[in-house]
Amino acid sequence: MSRVKRHTISVFVGDESGIINRIAGVFARRGYNIESLAVGLNKDKALFTIVVSGTEKVLQQVVEQLNKLVNVLKVEDLSRDPQVEREMMLVKLNVDPSTKAEIMWLVDIFRGNVVDASESSLTIEVTGDPGKIAAVQRNLAKFGIKELTRTGKIALRREKLGETAPFWNFSAASYPDLESPGPVAAVSSITRTVDESPSTMSGGDVYPVGSYDGYIMDKVLDANWGVLYDEDATGRQSHTLNILVNDAPGVLNLVTGVISRRGYNVQSLAVGPAEMEGLSRITIVIAGTDESIGKLVQQFYKLIDVHEVKDITYLPFSERELMLIKVAANPAARRDVLDIATIFRAKPVDVSDHTITLELTGDFNKLFALQTLLESYGICEVCGKDRSSGIGERIRSRFYISTWVLFALVIKAKTHNDCKGPHLVGYFSVVPRDM
């Protein structure tokens, strides 16, 4: 009998309304509980990273069912190969003068960073593999954890010695954030080819949809993150919703079903453990008006497994991102790449005879600048993870607590005719909420 194992599944899809609900439904119908899920999109594509437990045979059936969905371009089980895994955890601890020195000692041992401090608390950021994150949480529990957020796992394959570097010519200029907003032509037919050339895709009883000539629409990512465009008279903008739910199979499918039935398209979504055992935190970014999102929040409250729903759009926040970037570098160029990494305080986490994988934390501009400098060497893959965002604690007449929550910001993808496959960029963010 096959053993139950934890699998990390990557699903690369064409973006369309309701795709999250259909993918989550494949797992819900088979009784799987998704341990963590992150999804982000660019203008017409999306990447799902799903962690789920199951046997090899049943997981293979799930992969086959996912491949039958319209607009699913590629499904991979990353657990089969050696990989670089990273998670981020933000934890807020109770602190006093007698315990502060020991806490800082532990932070130094685990190579964490203090991102916020007050007289009574410290907020600490730690990145690493799931085992390290669990060890940090276990060691810090004795000081009293006020709030905690763990992200889901993002992974890059480790390169094998002797293989040829997959030059995918990734360009940092592919960020849609840097492009001028405006309506674009709708995606007429997304097939299973990564170079976006037409193909006769056949998969079960589903077929590509024909083009709609003359039909255009505003893509969901045209809405700014929490800021209205001046010319947008309708009041439409991106809203970030923080939903606390029971950790049970099918809950994610219920939540996404509420969204898809009302015609909303999700800009980004992340699911991960909450600070209490038995609860999960779902954070969703949706474009809409204040009135329409308010009605959507009320619909979420009607679900039995939902404990709390908050719209955290209008809070000021600081931010932090985590990125894994794999650079094609032969022995002659390796020293130059490492020198650039040192300037940006990036850490090398994997090396082969033709690539170097770097880990970098910072704000968006810092990560973008590093990618731009490394483009000339050839970027194989970029996997961004967490943008940690939150308001700092201050002493006020009315005291409040900032709650850290996770959401997936955006995943970019770009294809080239000379590419062997899609290369992906993802960012996942953490923002605060007053309690």
C-alpha positions as a LaTeX table, in Angstrom:
\begin{tabular}{lrrr}
\hline
Residue & $x$ (\AA) & $y$ (\AA) & $z$ (\AA) \\
\hline
Met1 & 0.00 & 0.00 & 0.00 \\
Ser2 & 1.35 & 3.42 & $-0.95$ \\
Arg3 & 2.33 & 5.76 & 1.84 \\
Val4 & 0.71 & 9.16 & 2.32 \\
Lys5 & 3.26 & 11.86 & 1.51 \\
Arg6 & 3.25 & 15.63 & 1.30 \\
His7 & 3.28 & 16.91 & $-2.28$ \\
Thr8 & 4.01 & 20.36 & $-3.66$ \\
Ile9 & 2.04 & 20.87 & $-6.87$ \\
Ser10 & 2.57 & 23.73 & $-9.30$ \\
Val11 & $-0.35$ & 24.55 & $-11.62$ \\
Phe12 & 0.21 & 27.05 & $-14.44$ \\
Val13 & $-3.08$ & 28.28 & $-15.93$ \\
Gly14 & $-4.65$ & 30.91 & $-18.12$ \\
Asp15 & $-6.44$ & 33.49 & $-15.98$ \\
Glu16 & $-10.22$ & 33.45 & $-16.15$ \\
Ser17 & $-13.08$ & 34.01 & $-13.76$ \\
Gly18 & $-13.80$ & 30.99 & $-11.56$ \\
Ile19 & $-10.58$ & 29.08 & $-12.24$ \\
Ile20 & $-9.62$ & 29.07 & $-8.55$ \\
Asn21 & $-12.97$ & 27.57 & $-7.61$ \\
Arg22 & $-12.63$ & 24.82 & $-10.22$ \\
Ile23 & $-9.10$ & 23.90 & $-9.15$ \\
Ala24 & $-10.04$ & 23.90 & $-5.45$ \\
Gly25 & $-13.08$ & 21.80 & $-6.33$ \\
Val26 & $-10.88$ & 19.04 & $-7.79$ \\
Phe27 & $-9.30$ & 18.62 & $-4.34$ \\
Ala28 & $-12.52$ & 19.12 & $-2.36$ \\
Arg29 & $-14.41$ & 16.41 & $-4.27$ \\
Arg30 & $-11.72$ & 13.90 & $-3.30$ \\
Gly31 & $-11.66$ & 14.91 & 0.36 \\
Tyr32 & $-8.19$ & 16.48 & 0.29 \\
Asn33 & $-7.39$ & 19.27 & 2.73 \\
Ile34 & $-5.11$ & 21.84 & 1.09 \\
Glu35 & $-2.40$ & 22.62 & 3.65 \\
Ser36 & $-1.28$ & 25.78 & 1.89 \\
Leu37 & $-2.09$ & 27.47 & $-1.37$ \\
Ala38 & $-0.73$ & 30.55 & $-3.07$ \\
Val39 & $-1.96$ & 32.00 & $-6.32$ \\
Gly40 & $-1.08$ & 35.17 & $-8.15$ \\
Leu41 & $-1.65$ & 36.41 & $-11.65$ \\
Asn42 & $-0.40$ & 38.67 & $-14.33$ \\
Lys43 & $-2.73$ & 40.01 & $-17.00$ \\
Asp44 & $-3.73$ & 36.66 & $-18.46$ \\
Lys45 & $-1.94$ & 33.85 & $-16.61$ \\
Ala46 & $-1.78$ & 32.50 & $-13.07$ \\
Leu47 & 0.40 & 30.19 & $-11.01$ \\
Phe48 & $-0.96$ & 28.03 & $-8.20$ \\
Thr49 & 1.43 & 26.50 & $-5.67$ \\
Ile50 & $-0.45$ & 23.89 & $-3.64$ \\
Val51 & 0.79 & 21.75 & $-0.75$ \\
Val52 & $-1.38$ & 18.68 & $-0.12$ \\
Ser53 & $-0.91$ & 15.21 & 1.38 \\
Gly54 & $-1.85$ & 11.98 & $-0.38$ \\
Thr55 & $-0.62$ & 8.75 & $-1.95$ \\
Glu56 & 1.29 & 8.71 & $-5.23$ \\
Lys57 & $-1.54$ & 6.94 & $-7.08$ \\
Val58 & $-4.30$ & 9.28 & $-5.98$ \\
Leu59 & $-2.16$ & 12.39 & $-6.51$ \\
Gln60 & $-1.50$ & 11.21 & $-10.06$ \\
Gln61 & $-5.25$ & 11.01 & $-10.62$ \\
Val62 & $-5.65$ & 14.55 & $-9.29$ \\
Val63 & $-2.95$ & 15.80 & $-11.67$ \\
Glu64 & $-4.75$ & 14.13 & $-14.58$ \\
Gln65 & $-8.04$ & 15.76 & $-13.57$ \\
Leu66 & $-6.37$ & 19.17 & $-13.32$ \\
Asn67 & $-4.95$ & 18.73 & $-16.81$ \\
Lys68 & $-8.49$ & 18.26 & $-18.15$ \\
Leu69 & $-9.57$ & 21.71 & $-17.02$ \\
Val70 & $-9.82$ & 24.37 & $-19.69$ \\
Asn71 & $-6.87$ & 26.80 & $-19.70$ \\
Val72 & $-4.61$ & 24.64 & $-17.53$ \\
Leu73 & $-1.25$ & 24.87 & $-19.29$ \\
Lys74 & 1.00 & 22.78 & $-17.08$ \\
Val75 & 0.80 & 20.73 & $-13.86$ \\
Glu76 & 3.91 & 19.53 & $-12.04$ \\
Asp77 & 4.61 & 17.64 & $-8.82$ \\
Leu78 & 7.74 & 19.41 & $-7.58$ \\
Ser79 & 8.18 & 16.89 & $-4.76$ \\
Arg80 & 9.79 & 14.34 & $-7.09$ \\
Asp81 & 13.03 & 16.31 & $-7.54$ \\
Pro82 & 15.55 & 17.92 & $-5.16$ \\
Gln83 & 14.43 & 21.48 & $-4.52$ \\
Val84 & 15.17 & 24.69 & $-2.67$ \\
Glu85 & 12.25 & 25.36 & $-0.31$ \\
Arg86 & 11.48 & 28.64 & 1.40 \\
Glu87 & 8.79 & 29.96 & 3.71 \\
Met88 & 8.44 & 33.17 & 5.65 \\
Met89 & 7.05 & 33.59 & 9.15 \\
Leu90 & 6.16 & 36.81 & 10.92 \\
Val91 & 5.71 & 36.42 & 14.65 \\
Lys92 & 4.89 & 39.07 & 17.25 \\
Leu93 & 6.18 & 38.26 & 20.74 \\
Asn94 & 5.58 & 39.66 & 24.20 \\
Val95 & 8.83 & 41.20 & 25.41 \\
Asp96 & 10.18 & 42.80 & 28.59 \\
Pro97 & 13.71 & 43.81 & 29.69 \\
Ser98 & 14.35 & 40.41 & 31.28 \\
Thr99 & 13.58 & 38.39 & 28.11 \\
Lys100 & 14.67 & 40.75 & 25.34 \\
Ala101 & 18.32 & 39.65 & 25.35 \\
Glu102 & 17.41 & 35.95 & 25.05 \\
Ile103 & 14.94 & 36.66 & 22.25 \\
Met104 & 17.56 & 38.60 & 20.30 \\
Trp105 & 20.02 & 35.73 & 20.85 \\
Leu106 & 17.54 & 33.26 & 19.32 \\
Val107 & 16.80 & 35.63 & 16.44 \\
Asp108 & 20.53 & 35.79 & 15.70 \\
Ile109 & 20.89 & 31.99 & 15.82 \\
Phe110 & 18.05 & 31.46 & 13.33 \\
Arg111 & 19.21 & 34.40 & 11.16 \\
Gly112 & 15.96 & 36.27 & 11.62 \\
Asn113 & 15.31 & 40.01 & 11.47 \\
Val114 & 13.42 & 42.35 & 13.78 \\
Val115 & 11.01 & 44.31 & 11.58 \\
Asp116 & 9.06 & 46.19 & 14.27 \\
Ala117 & 9.52 & 46.95 & 17.96 \\
Ser118 & 7.66 & 48.61 & 20.81 \\
Glu119 & 7.96 & 48.70 & 24.60 \\
Ser120 & 5.94 & 45.51 & 24.97 \\
Ser121 & 6.49 & 43.51 & 21.79 \\
Leu122 & 8.88 & 42.55 & 19.00 \\
Thr123 & 7.86 & 41.52 & 15.48 \\
Ile124 & 10.32 & 39.07 & 13.95 \\
Glu125 & 10.71 & 37.87 & 10.38 \\
Val126 & 12.28 & 34.47 & 9.71 \\
Thr127 & 12.78 & 32.75 & 6.37 \\
Gly128 & 13.85 & 29.17 & 5.72 \\
Asp129 & 12.59 & 25.69 & 4.96 \\
Pro130 & 9.49 & 24.35 & 6.76 \\
Gly131 & 11.61 & 22.50 & 9.35 \\
Lys132 & 13.46 & 25.65 & 10.34 \\
Ile133 & 10.25 & 27.66 & 10.59 \\
Ala134 & 8.71 & 25.03 & 12.89 \\
Ala135 & 11.84 & 25.05 & 15.08 \\
Val136 & 11.74 & 28.84 & 15.41 \\
Gln137 & 8.08 & 28.75 & 16.40 \\
Arg138 & 8.75 & 26.04 & 18.98 \\
Asn139 & 11.63 & 27.96 & 20.59 \\
Leu140 & 9.79 & 31.29 & 20.70 \\
Ala141 & 6.54 & 29.88 & 22.09 \\
Lys142 & 7.74 & 30.16 & 25.71 \\
Phe143 & 7.89 & 33.96 & 25.48 \\
Gly144 & 4.22 & 34.26 & 24.53 \\
Ile145 & 3.25 & 34.58 & 20.88 \\
Lys146 & 0.72 & 37.38 & 20.35 \\
Glu147 & 0.25 & 36.91 & 16.61 \\
Leu148 & 1.74 & 34.65 & 13.96 \\
Thr149 & 1.55 & 34.17 & 10.21 \\
Arg150 & 3.23 & 31.37 & 8.26 \\
Thr151 & 3.19 & 31.41 & 4.52 \\
Gly152 & 2.89 & 28.45 & 2.23 \\
Lys153 & 5.88 & 26.82 & 0.61 \\
Ile154 & 7.44 & 28.02 & $-2.64$ \\
Ala155 & 10.18 & 25.94 & $-4.27$ \\
Leu156 & 12.71 & 25.94 & $-7.11$ \\
Arg157 & 14.34 & 22.80 & $-8.46$ \\
Arg158 & 17.99 & 22.26 & $-7.67$ \\
Glu159 & 20.11 & 22.08 & $-10.81$ \\
Lys160 & 22.04 & 18.87 & $-11.48$ \\
Leu161 & 25.72 & 18.87 & $-12.30$ \\
Gly162 & 26.45 & 18.52 & $-16.01$ \\
Glu163 & 23.07 & 19.77 & $-17.24$ \\
Thr164 & 22.74 & 22.65 & $-19.67$ \\
Ala165 & 21.53 & 25.92 & $-18.20$ \\
Pro166 & 17.90 & 26.62 & $-19.29$ \\
Phe167 & 18.37 & 30.14 & $-20.69$ \\
Trp168 & 14.88 & 31.59 & $-20.63$ \\
Asn169 & 15.89 & 35.23 & $-21.15$ \\
Phe170 & 13.68 & 36.52 & $-18.38$ \\
Ser171 & 13.29 & 40.30 & $-18.32$ \\
Ala172 & 12.38 & 42.28 & $-15.23$ \\
Ala173 & 10.59 & 44.71 & $-17.55$ \\
Ser174 & 7.77 & 42.17 & $-17.85$ \\
Tyr175 & 6.21 & 43.47 & $-14.63$ \\
Pro176 & 2.70 & 44.69 & $-15.47$ \\
Asp177 & 3.08 & 47.17 & $-12.56$ \\
Leu178 & 5.47 & 49.13 & $-14.77$ \\
Glu179 & 3.18 & 49.23 & $-17.77$ \\
Ser180 & 0.63 & 51.95 & $-18.40$ \\
Pro181 & $-2.87$ & 50.85 & $-17.32$ \\
Gly182 & $-5.71$ & 50.54 & $-19.74$ \\
Pro183 & $-8.08$ & 48.09 & $-21.41$ \\
Val184 & $-6.49$ & 45.30 & $-23.38$ \\
Ala185 & $-7.90$ & 42.72 & $-25.74$ \\
Ala186 & $-9.44$ & 39.75 & $-24.02$ \\
Val187 & $-7.63$ & 36.45 & $-24.16$ \\
Ser188 & $-9.32$ & 34.78 & $-27.07$ \\
Ser189 & $-7.90$ & 31.29 & $-26.87$ \\
Ile190 & $-5.41$ & 30.07 & $-24.29$ \\
Thr191 & $-4.03$ & 26.67 & $-25.15$ \\
Arg192 & $-1.50$ & 24.34 & $-23.61$ \\
Thr193 & 1.44 & 25.82 & $-25.53$ \\
Val194 & 3.71 & 28.18 & $-23.63$ \\
Asp195 & 4.69 & 30.22 & $-26.69$ \\
Glu196 & 1.03 & 31.25 & $-27.09$ \\
Ser197 & 0.86 & 29.86 & $-30.63$ \\
Pro198 & $-2.43$ & 28.22 & $-31.66$ \\
Ser199 & $-2.73$ & 24.52 & $-31.06$ \\
Thr200 & $-5.39$ & 21.87 & $-31.25$ \\
Met201 & $-5.58$ & 21.03 & $-27.58$ \\
Ser202 & $-7.44$ & 17.89 & $-26.63$ \\
Gly203 & $-8.05$ & 16.86 & $-23.08$ \\
Gly204 & $-11.10$ & 14.81 & $-22.16$ \\
Asp205 & $-14.38$ & 16.58 & $-22.83$ \\
Val206 & $-13.08$ & 20.14 & $-22.76$ \\
Tyr207 & $-12.02$ & 22.24 & $-25.75$ \\
Pro208 & $-10.58$ & 25.70 & $-26.34$ \\
Val209 & $-13.05$ & 28.54 & $-26.69$ \\
Gly210 & $-13.13$ & 30.47 & $-29.95$ \\
Ser211 & $-12.24$ & 34.14 & $-30.21$ \\
Tyr212 & $-14.68$ & 36.97 & $-29.53$ \\
Asp213 & $-13.89$ & 39.51 & $-32.25$ \\
Gly214 & $-14.26$ & 43.11 & $-31.18$ \\
Tyr215 & $-14.79$ & 42.29 & $-27.51$ \\
Ile216 & $-12.47$ & 44.04 & $-25.06$ \\
Met217 & $-12.46$ & 44.22 & $-21.28$ \\
Asp218 & $-10.49$ & 45.74 & $-18.44$ \\
Lys219 & $-8.20$ & 43.15 & $-16.90$ \\
Val220 & $-8.53$ & 42.73 & $-13.15$ \\
Leu221 & $-4.97$ & 43.85 & $-12.47$ \\
Asp222 & $-5.69$ & 47.29 & $-13.94$ \\
Ala223 & $-6.88$ & 48.28 & $-10.46$ \\
Asn224 & $-4.11$ & 49.71 & $-8.32$ \\
Trp225 & $-3.25$ & 48.13 & $-5.00$ \\
Gly226 & $-5.45$ & 50.15 & $-2.66$ \\
Val227 & $-5.21$ & 53.36 & $-4.73$ \\
Leu228 & $-7.82$ & 54.63 & $-7.17$ \\
Tyr229 & $-6.83$ & 55.73 & $-10.63$ \\
Asp230 & $-7.70$ & 59.39 & $-11.10$ \\
Glu231 & $-9.74$ & 58.60 & $-14.18$ \\
Asp232 & $-11.69$ & 55.79 & $-12.50$ \\
Ala233 & $-14.97$ & 57.48 & $-11.68$ \\
Thr234 & $-16.62$ & 54.22 & $-10.61$ \\
Gly235 & $-14.52$ & 53.86 & $-7.44$ \\
Arg236 & $-13.19$ & 50.45 & $-8.49$ \\
Gln237 & $-9.95$ & 49.41 & $-6.78$ \\
Ser238 & $-8.17$ & 46.39 & $-5.37$ \\
His239 & $-9.47$ & 45.23 & $-1.97$ \\
Thr240 & $-7.58$ & 42.87 & 0.33 \\
Leu241 & $-9.81$ & 40.60 & 2.43 \\
Asn242 & $-8.55$ & 38.63 & 5.42 \\
Ile243 & $-10.72$ & 35.58 & 6.19 \\
Leu244 & $-10.24$ & 33.33 & 9.22 \\
Val245 & $-11.73$ & 29.86 & 8.63 \\
Asn246 & $-11.72$ & 26.34 & 10.02 \\
Asp247 & $-8.90$ & 24.13 & 8.75 \\
Ala248 & $-11.11$ & 21.51 & 7.09 \\
Pro249 & $-11.46$ & 19.94 & 3.62 \\
Gly250 & $-13.69$ & 21.89 & 1.25 \\
Val251 & $-13.64$ & 25.24 & 3.05 \\
Leu252 & $-11.55$ & 26.93 & 0.36 \\
Asn253 & $-13.96$ & 25.65 & $-2.28$ \\
Leu254 & $-16.88$ & 27.22 & $-0.39$ \\
Val255 & $-15.13$ & 30.58 & $-0.13$ \\
Thr256 & $-14.09$ & 30.71 & $-3.78$ \\
Gly257 & $-17.57$ & 29.57 & $-4.78$ \\
Val258 & $-19.08$ & 32.70 & $-3.22$ \\
Ile259 & $-16.69$ & 34.79 & $-5.32$ \\
Ser260 & $-17.15$ & 32.98 & $-8.64$ \\
Arg261 & $-20.97$ & 32.94 & $-8.41$ \\
Arg262 & $-20.90$ & 36.75 & $-8.29$ \\
Gly263 & $-18.57$ & 37.11 & $-11.25$ \\
Tyr264 & $-15.51$ & 38.40 & $-9.39$ \\
Asn265 & $-12.05$ & 37.47 & $-10.60$ \\
Val266 & $-9.44$ & 36.98 & $-7.89$ \\
Gln267 & $-6.25$ & 38.99 & $-8.34$ \\
Ser268 & $-4.34$ & 36.96 & $-5.76$ \\
Leu269 & $-5.03$ & 34.42 & $-3.05$ \\
Ala270 & $-3.05$ & 32.70 & $-0.30$ \\
Val271 & $-3.98$ & 30.07 & 2.26 \\
Gly272 & $-1.83$ & 29.21 & 5.26 \\
Pro273 & $-1.94$ & 28.28 & 8.95 \\
Ala274 & $-3.24$ & 30.89 & 11.39 \\
Glu275 & $-1.92$ & 31.61 & 14.88 \\
Met276 & $-4.31$ & 29.08 & 16.46 \\
Glu277 & $-4.29$ & 25.35 & 15.74 \\
Gly278 & $-7.27$ & 24.22 & 13.70 \\
Leu279 & $-7.67$ & 27.56 & 11.90 \\
Ser280 & $-6.42$ & 28.77 & 8.54 \\
Arg281 & $-6.12$ & 32.25 & 7.11 \\
Ile282 & $-7.33$ & 32.94 & 3.58 \\
Thr283 & $-6.33$ & 36.30 & 2.15 \\
Ile284 & $-7.82$ & 37.38 & $-1.16$ \\
Val285 & $-7.28$ & 40.44 & $-3.33$ \\
Ile286 & $-10.33$ & 41.37 & $-5.43$ \\
Ala287 & $-11.04$ & 44.43 & $-7.58$ \\
Gly288 & $-14.36$ & 46.16 & $-6.90$ \\
Thr289 & $-16.09$ & 49.17 & $-5.40$ \\
Asp290 & $-16.40$ & 49.68 & $-1.66$ \\
Glu291 & $-20.12$ & 48.94 & $-1.83$ \\
Ser292 & $-19.80$ & 45.71 & $-3.82$ \\
Ile293 & $-16.97$ & 44.39 & $-1.65$ \\
Gly294 & $-19.00$ & 45.21 & 1.47 \\
Lys295 & $-21.82$ & 43.03 & 0.16 \\
Leu296 & $-19.34$ & 40.26 & $-0.61$ \\
Val297 & $-18.05$ & 40.37 & 2.98 \\
Gln298 & $-21.59$ & 39.88 & 4.26 \\
Gln299 & $-21.97$ & 36.81 & 2.05 \\
Phe300 & $-18.79$ & 35.30 & 3.52 \\
Tyr301 & $-20.21$ & 35.65 & 7.03 \\
Lys302 & $-23.09$ & 33.34 & 6.04 \\
Leu303 & $-20.67$ & 30.40 & 5.68 \\
Ile304 & $-20.54$ & 28.13 & 8.73 \\
Asp305 & $-16.76$ & 27.63 & 8.68 \\
Val306 & $-15.95$ & 31.34 & 8.48 \\
His307 & $-15.04$ & 32.98 & 11.81 \\
Glu308 & $-13.99$ & 36.47 & 10.73 \\
Val309 & $-13.76$ & 38.59 & 7.59 \\
Lys310 & $-11.91$ & 41.92 & 7.43 \\
Asp311 & $-11.29$ & 44.38 & 4.61 \\
Ile312 & $-7.76$ & 45.68 & 5.29 \\
Thr313 & $-7.42$ & 47.86 & 2.22 \\
Tyr314 & $-7.18$ & 51.31 & 3.77 \\
Leu315 & $-4.40$ & 50.82 & 6.32 \\
Pro316 & $-0.89$ & 52.25 & 5.89 \\
Phe317 & 1.76 & 49.54 & 5.86 \\
Ser318 & 5.44 & 48.81 & 5.51 \\
Glu319 & 6.48 & 46.03 & 3.17 \\
Arg320 & 9.03 & 43.29 & 2.72 \\
Glu321 & 9.44 & 40.68 & $-0.01$ \\
Leu322 & 11.31 & 37.42 & $-0.35$ \\
Met323 & 12.64 & 36.22 & $-3.70$ \\
Leu324 & 14.49 & 33.16 & $-4.98$ \\
Ile325 & 16.29 & 33.83 & $-8.27$ \\
Lys326 & 18.23 & 31.28 & $-10.32$ \\
Val327 & 20.94 & 32.85 & $-12.49$ \\
Ala328 & 22.82 & 31.12 & $-15.30$ \\
Ala329 & 26.49 & 31.67 & $-14.42$ \\
Asn330 & 29.48 & 29.73 & $-15.71$ \\
Pro331 & 32.68 & 29.62 & $-13.60$ \\
Ala332 & 34.01 & 32.77 & $-15.30$ \\
Ala333 & 30.92 & 34.83 & $-14.39$ \\
Arg334 & 30.28 & 33.34 & $-10.96$ \\
Arg335 & 32.47 & 35.83 & $-9.10$ \\
Asp336 & 30.72 & 38.79 & $-10.72$ \\
Val337 & 27.28 & 37.42 & $-9.81$ \\
Leu338 & 28.33 & 36.87 & $-6.19$ \\
Asp339 & 29.77 & 40.40 & $-6.00$ \\
Ile340 & 26.43 & 41.84 & $-7.14$ \\
Ala341 & 24.63 & 39.61 & $-4.63$ \\
Thr342 & 26.86 & 40.92 & $-1.82$ \\
Ile343 & 25.93 & 44.53 & $-2.63$ \\
Phe344 & 22.24 & 43.66 & $-2.29$ \\
Arg345 & 22.86 & 41.40 & 0.75 \\
Ala346 & 21.49 & 38.41 & $-1.15$ \\
Lys347 & 22.38 & 34.92 & 0.10 \\
Pro348 & 23.50 & 32.10 & $-2.23$ \\
Val349 & 21.38 & 29.05 & $-1.33$ \\
Asp350 & 22.29 & 26.65 & $-4.15$ \\
Val351 & 25.04 & 26.35 & $-6.75$ \\
Ser352 & 25.80 & 24.06 & $-9.68$ \\
Asp353 & 28.39 & 24.16 & $-12.45$ \\
His354 & 26.15 & 26.44 & $-14.52$ \\
Thr355 & 23.73 & 28.21 & $-12.12$ \\
Ile356 & 23.57 & 30.08 & $-8.83$ \\
Thr357 & 20.36 & 30.39 & $-6.79$ \\
Leu358 & 20.11 & 33.50 & $-4.61$ \\
Glu359 & 17.73 & 34.44 & $-1.79$ \\
Leu360 & 16.93 & 38.12 & $-1.29$ \\
Thr361 & 14.62 & 40.04 & 1.03 \\
Gly362 & 13.64 & 43.70 & 0.78 \\
Asp363 & 11.13 & 46.00 & $-0.84$ \\
Phe364 & 9.93 & 45.76 & $-4.43$ \\
Asn365 & 12.42 & 48.30 & $-5.80$ \\
Lys366 & 15.37 & 46.44 & $-4.30$ \\
Leu367 & 14.28 & 43.11 & $-5.79$ \\
Phe368 & 13.54 & 44.70 & $-9.15$ \\
Ala369 & 16.97 & 46.37 & $-9.23$ \\
Leu370 & 18.76 & 43.07 & $-8.59$ \\
Gln371 & 16.81 & 41.32 & $-11.35$ \\
Thr372 & 17.66 & 44.12 & $-13.78$ \\
Leu373 & 21.38 & 43.83 & $-13.05$ \\
Leu374 & 21.37 & 40.04 & $-13.40$ \\
Glu375 & 19.48 & 39.96 & $-16.71$ \\
Ser376 & 22.68 & 40.20 & $-18.73$ \\
Tyr377 & 23.90 & 36.90 & $-17.22$ \\
Gly378 & 20.65 & 35.05 & $-18.01$ \\
Ile379 & 17.91 & 34.50 & $-15.44$ \\
Cys380 & 16.57 & 30.94 & $-15.48$ \\
Glu381 & 13.79 & 31.20 & $-12.91$ \\
Val382 & 12.48 & 33.71 & $-10.41$ \\
Cys383 & 10.24 & 32.69 & $-7.55$ \\
Gly384 & 9.23 & 35.53 & $-5.29$ \\
Lys385 & 7.40 & 34.80 & $-2.12$ \\
Asp386 & 6.44 & 37.14 & 0.64 \\
Arg387 & 5.90 & 40.82 & 0.79 \\
Ser388 & 5.59 & 41.44 & 4.52 \\
Ser389 & 3.62 & 44.57 & 5.13 \\
Gly390 & 2.41 & 46.11 & 8.34 \\
Ile391 & 1.96 & 49.25 & 10.33 \\
Gly392 & 4.38 & 49.79 & 13.17 \\
Glu393 & 3.19 & 49.74 & 16.74 \\
Arg394 & 2.96 & 53.18 & 18.31 \\
Ile395 & 2.04 & 54.51 & 21.73 \\
Arg396 & $-1.35$ & 56.20 & 21.41 \\
Ser397 & $-4.12$ & 57.19 & 23.73 \\
Arg398 & $-6.13$ & 54.45 & 22.07 \\
Phe399 & $-3.96$ & 51.35 & 21.99 \\
Tyr400 & $-4.34$ & 48.92 & 19.14 \\
Ile401 & $-2.76$ & 45.68 & 18.00 \\
Ser402 & $-1.61$ & 45.20 & 14.43 \\
Thr403 & $-2.46$ & 41.76 & 13.08 \\
Trp404 & $-0.27$ & 40.30 & 10.35 \\
Val405 & $-2.02$ & 38.46 & 7.57 \\
Leu406 & $-0.78$ & 36.80 & 4.42 \\
Phe407 & $-1.83$ & 37.41 & 0.86 \\
Ala408 & $-0.38$ & 36.61 & $-2.53$ \\
Leu409 & 0.47 & 39.78 & $-4.40$ \\
Val410 & 1.11 & 38.86 & $-7.98$ \\
Ile411 & 2.70 & 36.22 & $-10.15$ \\
Lys412 & 4.17 & 37.19 & $-13.45$ \\
Ala413 & 4.94 & 34.90 & $-16.35$ \\
Lys414 & 6.63 & 35.48 & $-19.66$ \\
Thr415 & 7.26 & 33.10 & $-22.52$ \\
His416 & 9.70 & 33.13 & $-25.41$ \\
Asn417 & 9.92 & 31.05 & $-28.54$ \\
Asp418 & 13.33 & 29.81 & $-27.41$ \\
Cys419 & 12.13 & 28.83 & $-23.94$ \\
Lys420 & 11.79 & 25.24 & $-22.84$ \\
Gly421 & 8.91 & 26.07 & $-20.53$ \\
Pro422 & 7.23 & 28.89 & $-18.63$ \\
His423 & 9.25 & 30.74 & $-16.06$ \\
Leu424 & 7.42 & 32.23 & $-13.18$ \\
Val425 & 7.68 & 35.14 & $-10.82$ \\
Gly426 & 5.59 & 35.33 & $-7.66$ \\
Tyr427 & 5.22 & 37.73 & $-4.78$ \\
Phe428 & 3.33 & 37.09 & $-1.61$ \\
Ser429 & 2.56 & 39.75 & 0.91 \\
Val430 & 1.72 & 40.34 & 4.51 \\
Val431 & $-0.32$ & 43.34 & 5.61 \\
Pro432 & $-1.69$ & 44.42 & 9.01 \\
Arg433 & $-5.12$ & 44.86 & 10.46 \\
Asp434 & $-6.23$ & 46.62 & 13.65 \\
Met435 & $-8.08$ & 44.49 & 16.16 \\
\hline
\end{tabular}
